[in-house]
């Protein structure tokens, strides 16, 4: 780890039990982008010996976005019930305009995991994502964690969100990211539904 960090590569070991959770968001992300590394060009031999050598290492950076309002995150679900979402001012449009401008300026593309709730209330955002050439992916209907719903509710959420996002964006929706990475042990049935 230290040798790789010296040449600008951050290294983190992922425990075996956590790997499935980490990969859950990457399985169906064909639009994840590789960006060039902006620091010194590390090499394979540098990674082994701590010195600069001839053979360059390709570093891929994958960028994804969850398209959701600030008040829709799981961390606030006890303080901000879904029934009160309409009481909060929306910031999603200005935030997404900035994100899409930054992505365009840097030549970045990636999947944007979008809530069905956003599609219903802000269809122009889904169109902006599609028009910018990004993958429109599903983040479920209303950010309910898989651990909090049963298979029937999950299937309904996925189908409803997929249909809406496809209708608005005009693109197939293939990717899905579970809210709060909530496809966990005992919830593998969600993978069968997907």
Backbone bond lengths (Angstrom), bond angles and torsions (degrees), N, CA, C in turn:
res aa  C-N    CA-C-N  psi(-1)  N-CA   C-N-CA  omega(-1)  CA-C   N-CA-C  phi
1 X - - - 1.434 - - 1.506 112.82 -
2 X 1.342 118.72 -44.09 1.460 120.51 -176.89 1.516 112.47 -63.62
3 X 1.333 117.40 -40.67 1.461 120.31 179.97 1.521 110.67 -62.53
4 X 1.315 117.02 -43.18 1.456 119.83 179.34 1.515 111.17 -65.64
5 X 1.322 117.36 -38.32 1.459 120.09 179.69 1.523 111.05 -66.34
6 X 1.326 118.14 -32.05 1.465 120.88 178.72 1.518 112.17 -63.81
7 X 1.329 117.20 -28.65 1.460 119.24 -179.49 1.525 112.08 -101.11
8 X 1.316 117.45 12.14 1.458 121.03 171.64 1.509 115.66 95.24
9 X 1.318 118.46 19.34 1.453 120.54 178.24 1.517 108.27 -111.53
10 X 1.308 117.03 120.74 1.465 120.63 176.48 1.526 108.02 -80.59
11 X 1.306 116.37 131.86 1.455 120.96 -177.83 1.512 108.81 -122.15
12 X 1.323 115.47 134.14 1.463 120.41 176.11 1.513 107.55 -142.28
13 X 1.301 116.51 124.76 1.458 119.98 176.18 1.522 108.09 -79.21
14 X 1.328 115.22 134.89 1.458 121.02 179.07 1.527 107.29 -104.05
15 X 1.339 117.47 119.92 1.464 119.26 177.60 1.519 110.68 -58.01
16 X 1.317 116.31 145.18 1.461 122.08 -176.12 1.534 111.95 -50.57
17 X 1.300 118.50 -44.04 1.456 121.61 -179.35 1.513 113.60 -65.49
18 X 1.309 117.15 -23.58 1.466 121.55 -177.98 1.525 111.79 -91.13
19 X 1.318 117.35 -17.65 1.456 120.81 -174.74 1.527 112.48 -59.16
20 X 1.322 117.49 -43.99 1.470 120.24 179.80 1.521 110.54 -60.96
21 X 1.319 116.98 -38.90 1.465 121.03 179.66 1.519 110.46 -65.90
22 X 1.327 117.47 -41.56 1.464 121.62 -179.81 1.525 110.15 -67.51
23 X 1.327 116.87 -41.98 1.454 120.93 -177.90 1.520 112.79 -73.48
24 X 1.315 117.02 -19.85 1.458 121.87 -177.59 1.520 111.58 -51.95
25 X 1.322 117.30 -38.03 1.466 119.81 -176.98 1.519 111.94 -84.39
26 X 1.329 118.86 -8.10 1.456 120.59 -173.64 1.519 113.75 -107.11
27 X 1.318 118.04 -12.71 1.465 121.11 -172.78 1.520 112.44 -56.80
28 X 1.302 117.72 -47.80 1.464 120.30 -173.70 1.514 110.37 -112.79
29 X 1.313 116.99 49.58 1.462 121.48 -177.74 1.523 109.93 -116.80
30 X 1.333 119.49 65.64 1.450 119.68 -177.48 1.519 112.94 -63.77
31 X 1.342 117.52 -18.90 1.456 119.12 -177.07 1.523 113.01 -92.31
32 X 1.334 118.46 3.21 1.464 119.72 179.34 1.518 108.43 -57.58
33 X 1.304 116.37 135.63 1.452 121.69 -169.57 1.507 113.07 -101.58
34 X 1.309 115.58 146.49 1.451 121.92 169.57 1.521 107.02 -100.95
35 X 1.305 116.48 121.31 1.457 121.75 176.71 1.516 108.89 -107.35
36 X 1.324 118.84 149.11 1.456 118.97 177.78 1.520 110.70 -67.31
37 X 1.317 115.99 146.47 1.466 122.23 177.54 1.523 108.11 -70.01
38 X 1.316 118.59 135.71 1.462 120.91 -174.11 1.519 113.85 -94.65
39 X 1.313 118.39 -9.23 1.463 120.83 -178.99 1.511 111.37 -94.96
40 X 1.349 116.87 -161.83 1.453 119.76 177.70 1.528 109.82 -61.48
41 X 1.318 116.69 149.06 1.453 120.70 -176.90 1.525 110.63 -78.69
42 X 1.339 117.25 105.30 1.453 119.59 179.07 1.526 111.03 -73.44
43 X 1.305 117.18 163.30 1.453 121.52 179.13 1.509 110.21 -133.25
44 X 1.351 114.99 162.95 1.464 119.24 178.19 1.521 110.80 -59.90
45 X 1.314 116.26 -47.62 1.462 118.45 -178.35 1.523 111.25 -66.17
46 X 1.315 116.63 -32.09 1.465 119.55 176.95 1.516 109.42 -64.50
47 X 1.323 115.76 -39.11 1.456 119.28 179.21 1.524 110.66 -63.71
48 X 1.329 116.87 -33.48 1.463 119.77 179.97 1.528 112.20 -80.43
49 X 1.324 117.02 -41.52 1.463 119.40 -170.47 1.513 114.63 -109.72
50 X 1.324 117.55 -12.57 1.457 119.65 -177.21 1.515 112.39 85.52
51 X 1.337 118.98 7.64 1.459 122.32 179.17 1.516 109.69 -120.52
52 X 1.310 116.51 162.25 1.453 121.73 178.58 1.530 108.89 -80.02
53 X 1.324 117.09 135.49 1.462 121.49 180.00 1.521 109.26 -133.43
54 X 1.311 117.19 -166.11 1.452 122.27 -171.96 1.523 115.28 -84.13
55 X 1.297 118.50 -41.27 1.463 121.88 -168.91 1.530 111.71 -82.55
56 X 1.347 118.86 113.05 1.476 119.99 -177.85 1.529 112.54 -72.52
57 X 1.311 114.77 151.30 1.461 122.25 176.01 1.521 107.63 -103.83
58 X 1.314 116.65 133.25 1.460 120.24 177.41 1.521 107.62 -87.36
59 X 1.312 115.68 126.81 1.457 121.19 178.65 1.518 107.47 -111.24
60 X 1.321 116.61 123.06 1.452 120.78 178.28 1.515 109.51 -104.14
61 X 1.318 115.64 135.29 1.456 122.04 177.00 1.526 106.77 -113.45
62 X 1.318 116.79 123.38 1.461 121.00 179.22 1.518 108.78 -105.98
63 X 1.316 115.59 131.77 1.451 121.20 -174.79 1.513 109.52 -125.35
64 X 1.319 116.64 126.23 1.457 121.56 176.18 1.526 108.27 -133.32
65 X 1.313 115.37 161.24 1.465 120.74 -178.65 1.528 108.80 -134.09
66 X 1.328 116.96 136.62 1.458 121.74 168.71 1.523 107.20 -93.63
67 X 1.316 116.87 120.21 1.464 122.09 -178.24 1.526 107.29 -95.08
68 X 1.326 113.73 98.10 1.468 121.57 -176.85 1.522 108.20 -154.64
69 X 1.307 115.74 156.69 1.465 120.71 176.55 1.532 109.78 -74.49
70 X 1.306 115.76 158.16 1.463 121.78 179.58 1.522 111.91 -60.53
71 X 1.311 117.81 -29.80 1.463 121.25 -176.71 1.533 112.36 -89.71
72 X 1.330 117.60 -0.03 1.462 120.66 -177.54 1.526 113.63 -96.47
73 X 1.294 117.91 -2.79 1.467 120.67 -177.79 1.524 111.02 -71.20
74 X 1.320 115.69 151.79 1.466 121.04 -176.92 1.525 113.11 -59.76
75 X 1.304 117.21 -29.87 1.462 120.39 -178.46 1.527 112.24 -61.11
76 X 1.333 117.18 -24.02 1.466 120.98 -178.27 1.528 113.63 -102.45
77 X 1.334 118.77 1.81 1.467 119.09 -170.48 1.526 113.70 -62.24
78 X 1.316 119.13 -25.70 1.472 120.28 177.47 1.530 111.71 -79.26
79 X 1.324 116.56 -31.51 1.463 120.91 -179.29 1.525 112.62 -88.66
80 X 1.336 116.45 -28.45 1.466 120.37 -176.16 1.527 108.92 -126.81
81 X 1.322 117.81 90.28 1.470 119.62 179.30 1.530 111.17 -65.75
82 X 1.305 116.68 151.80 1.468 122.26 -178.69 1.533 111.99 -54.47
83 X 1.329 115.91 -34.74 1.471 119.37 -178.90 1.525 112.42 -63.42
84 X 1.323 118.07 -19.90 1.469 120.73 -177.69 1.530 112.85 -100.82
85 X 1.326 119.06 3.60 1.457 121.18 -177.78 1.523 112.95 -55.64
86 X 1.314 117.68 -35.23 1.477 120.06 -177.72 1.535 112.45 -67.29
87 X 1.321 117.04 -16.64 1.470 120.56 -179.51 1.530 112.69 -78.50
88 X 1.322 117.80 -13.40 1.463 121.14 -175.25 1.514 110.80 -99.67
89 X 1.333 116.49 141.03 1.469 119.04 178.83 1.528 110.70 -67.36
90 X 1.310 114.91 138.30 1.455 120.66 179.78 1.531 110.21 -79.32
91 X 1.315 115.57 138.45 1.465 121.55 174.80 1.525 110.97 -122.14
92 X 1.320 116.34 2.58 1.458 120.44 -170.12 1.527 112.98 -65.48
93 X 1.320 117.99 -39.90 1.462 118.65 -176.14 1.521 111.74 -66.20
94 X 1.329 117.79 -48.66 1.466 119.18 179.80 1.525 111.21 -64.54
95 X 1.323 116.67 -36.45 1.473 119.97 178.42 1.522 111.17 -65.80
96 X 1.327 116.76 -44.03 1.464 120.05 -178.32 1.524 111.85 -69.55
97 X 1.325 117.55 -34.78 1.465 119.58 175.87 1.527 109.03 -60.18
98 X 1.337 117.50 -45.42 1.471 121.07 179.33 1.524 111.46 -63.38
99 X 1.334 116.81 -45.41 1.463 120.46 -179.14 1.525 110.43 -62.32
100 X 1.320 117.02 -46.66 1.466 119.90 -179.25 1.525 111.82 -65.18
101 X 1.326 117.78 -36.51 1.469 120.79 175.94 1.527 110.86 -64.30
102 X 1.327 116.69 -43.64 1.472 120.23 178.31 1.524 111.30 -64.00
103 X 1.313 116.58 -43.07 1.460 119.90 179.30 1.525 110.23 -62.37
104 X 1.312 117.03 -42.23 1.460 121.07 178.79 1.532 110.76 -63.99
105 X 1.310 117.16 -44.85 1.468 121.46 -178.67 1.523 112.34 -61.33
106 X 1.312 116.87 -27.80 1.464 121.26 -177.64 1.524 113.04 -106.23
107 X 1.324 116.59 7.25 1.450 120.22 179.36 1.515 113.46 65.16
108 X 1.315 117.35 27.54 1.461 121.94 -177.12 1.515 111.05 -92.29
109 X 1.313 115.34 138.91 1.455 122.11 173.36 1.516 107.25 -130.22
110 X 1.312 114.80 152.46 1.452 117.83 177.99 1.514 110.68 -175.55
111 X 1.321 115.77 170.31 1.457 119.27 176.09 1.523 110.78 -76.48
112 X 1.319 116.25 137.83 1.454 121.42 176.87 1.525 107.26 -113.32
113 X 1.334 115.60 106.84 1.462 123.05 -174.87 1.520 108.57 -79.67
114 X 1.326 115.68 108.29 1.460 122.88 -167.02 1.526 111.51 -111.73
115 X 1.317 115.56 134.03 1.466 121.10 175.20 1.525 110.55 -73.21
116 X 1.331 116.16 144.34 1.457 119.91 172.89 1.522 111.13 -59.72
117 X 1.315 116.01 -35.71 1.471 121.27 178.22 1.529 111.03 -57.51
118 X 1.319 116.77 -37.77 1.475 120.60 177.58 1.525 109.34 -68.02
119 X 1.340 117.21 -42.03 1.462 120.44 179.40 1.516 112.86 -60.19
120 X 1.320 117.05 -40.74 1.462 121.51 179.99 1.530 110.66 -67.71
121 X 1.314 117.35 -45.47 1.462 121.59 -173.51 1.525 114.59 -89.88
122 X 1.331 116.90 -19.83 1.471 120.89 -177.71 1.533 109.88 -142.35
123 X 1.329 118.23 61.69 1.472 119.79 -177.48 1.523 112.85 -59.25
124 X 1.312 117.36 -26.57 1.463 120.68 179.72 1.530 110.94 -62.71
125 X 1.316 117.98 -28.02 1.471 120.66 178.68 1.519 110.13 -69.66
126 X 1.325 116.75 -41.96 1.470 120.15 177.84 1.529 108.84 -62.03
127 X 1.321 117.89 -41.18 1.469 121.21 178.24 1.527 111.32 -65.21
128 X 1.331 117.03 -39.27 1.471 120.44 177.59 1.529 110.69 -61.37
129 X 1.325 117.07 -42.06 1.466 121.83 179.48 1.527 109.42 -62.24
130 X 1.329 116.11 -47.50 1.469 120.50 179.73 1.527 111.12 -63.45
131 X 1.330 116.93 -45.12 1.463 121.05 -179.01 1.523 112.34 -62.97
132 X 1.332 116.68 -28.69 1.467 120.95 179.62 1.534 111.41 -82.28
133 X 1.336 117.25 -3.45 1.459 120.39 175.35 1.517 115.63 86.14
134 X 1.312 116.85 17.97 1.467 120.54 179.48 1.528 110.81 -93.22
135 X 1.332 115.18 159.86 1.456 120.06 174.29 1.523 108.69 -76.56
136 X 1.318 115.72 129.50 1.465 120.33 172.34 1.527 105.61 -91.33
137 X 1.314 115.95 120.04 1.458 121.54 -178.99 1.529 108.51 -123.11
138 X 1.313 116.05 162.90 1.467 121.71 -175.59 1.531 111.84 -92.97
139 X 1.318 113.85 142.49 1.467 121.55 173.61 1.534 109.48 -123.46
140 X 1.351 114.67 18.91 1.458 120.27 -177.31 1.517 110.81 87.27
141 X 1.326 115.26 175.74 1.462 119.11 -176.50 1.519 113.07 -77.18
142 X 1.329 116.04 -52.69 1.474 118.53 -171.39 1.532 113.13 -136.01
143 X 1.315 116.28 29.83 1.470 123.06 175.52 1.534 113.22 64.55
144 X 1.315 116.39 26.24 1.468 119.14 174.55 1.514 108.66 -78.41
145 X 1.319 115.86 130.10 1.459 121.00 -179.49 1.525 110.46 -69.30
146 X 1.316 115.79 146.04 1.463 121.19 179.20 1.530 109.95 -60.49
147 X 1.311 117.08 -30.94 1.471 121.07 179.22 1.521 112.24 -68.24
148 X 1.333 118.08 -13.82 1.467 121.78 -177.37 1.528 113.93 -105.96
149 X 1.334 117.27 1.80 1.460 119.75 -178.05 1.532 110.19 -132.48
150 X 1.325 115.23 163.97 1.466 119.37 179.26 1.539 108.97 -97.48
151 X 1.329 117.63 171.30 1.463 120.38 -177.44 1.531 114.62 -56.76
152 X 1.314 117.86 -37.36 1.465 120.34 179.81 1.525 110.63 -65.05
153 X 1.320 117.01 -44.96 1.478 120.64 178.30 1.525 110.87 -64.72
154 X 1.324 116.41 -40.06 1.467 120.43 179.44 1.532 110.31 -62.49
155 X 1.331 116.84 -48.66 1.467 121.50 179.92 1.534 110.48 -57.88
156 X 1.317 116.60 -43.90 1.470 120.55 179.19 1.531 110.80 -62.50
157 X 1.324 116.95 -44.59 1.463 121.48 179.80 1.526 111.36 -60.68
158 X 1.331 116.07 -44.79 1.460 120.89 -178.13 1.526 111.06 -66.28
159 X 1.315 116.47 -48.04 1.470 120.01 -178.55 1.526 111.82 -63.72
160 X 1.321 115.55 -44.55 1.467 120.83 -178.68 1.529 110.99 -62.67
161 X 1.334 115.86 -44.94 1.472 120.67 -179.34 1.525 110.84 -66.38
162 X 1.316 116.62 -46.61 1.472 121.06 -179.68 1.524 110.72 -57.69
163 X 1.326 117.14 -48.96 1.463 121.28 -178.31 1.528 111.23 -61.07
164 X 1.322 116.52 -45.94 1.462 120.23 -179.20 1.525 111.49 -63.01
165 X 1.323 117.40 -49.24 1.471 120.51 -177.54 1.522 111.14 -63.86
166 X 1.334 117.70 -37.83 1.463 120.46 177.23 1.523 111.23 -67.08
167 X 1.327 117.29 -41.07 1.463 120.99 178.89 1.522 111.36 -62.60
168 X 1.319 116.76 -41.59 1.474 120.26 -177.69 1.525 111.20 -76.15
169 X 1.330 116.43 -48.54 1.464 120.52 -173.58 1.514 115.40 -84.63
170 X 1.336 116.90 -18.57 1.450 119.52 179.74 1.520 113.95 71.90
171 X 1.316 116.71 17.62 1.465 122.07 -179.21 1.520 109.48 -128.10
172 X 1.340 117.25 151.39 1.471 118.27 175.51 1.522 111.02 -67.91
173 X 1.301 116.55 140.27 1.463 122.34 176.57 1.523 107.01 -101.17
174 X 1.328 116.34 112.22 1.459 121.98 -177.13 1.529 112.36 -110.31
175 X 1.313 117.18 -34.84 1.457 121.33 -175.05 1.518 113.19 -86.78
176 X 1.318 114.98 153.04 1.458 121.71 175.79 1.517 109.14 -145.97
177 X 1.313 115.84 137.49 1.469 121.99 171.26 1.517 106.98 -125.48
178 X 1.320 115.68 122.08 1.460 120.37 178.99 1.525 109.45 -68.29
179 X 1.331 117.84 135.21 1.461 119.69 175.55 1.528 110.94 -53.88
180 X 1.295 115.87 130.95 1.470 123.72 179.76 1.531 112.12 55.40
181 X 1.339 116.46 31.35 1.474 122.05 178.07 1.522 110.61 49.16
182 X 1.332 116.21 47.57 1.465 121.24 -167.77 1.527 115.54 -91.36
183 X 1.327 118.18 12.66 1.465 118.22 169.38 1.528 105.25 -86.01
184 X 1.310 114.84 96.68 1.459 121.59 -173.58 1.528 109.68 -118.62
185 X 1.310 115.67 179.50 1.461 120.93 178.09 1.529 109.26 -51.68
186 X 1.317 115.52 130.94 1.456 120.98 -177.44 1.519 112.94 92.26
187 X 1.319 117.23 -10.36 1.474 121.49 178.89 1.528 111.07 -117.17
188 X 1.318 116.55 23.08 1.470 120.57 -179.48 1.523 111.79 -63.56
189 X 1.344 117.58 -19.62 1.457 120.98 176.91 1.532 111.34 -55.59
190 X 1.329 116.72 -26.88 1.472 120.07 179.62 1.529 110.87 -63.63
191 X 1.323 117.36 -33.82 1.460 120.42 178.95 1.528 110.78 -66.44
192 X 1.320 116.58 -36.88 1.462 120.36 176.79 1.533 110.62 -64.80
193 X 1.299 117.19 -38.99 1.471 121.18 179.33 1.523 110.24 -68.10
194 X 1.312 116.64 -40.48 1.465 119.43 178.88 1.517 110.63 -62.56
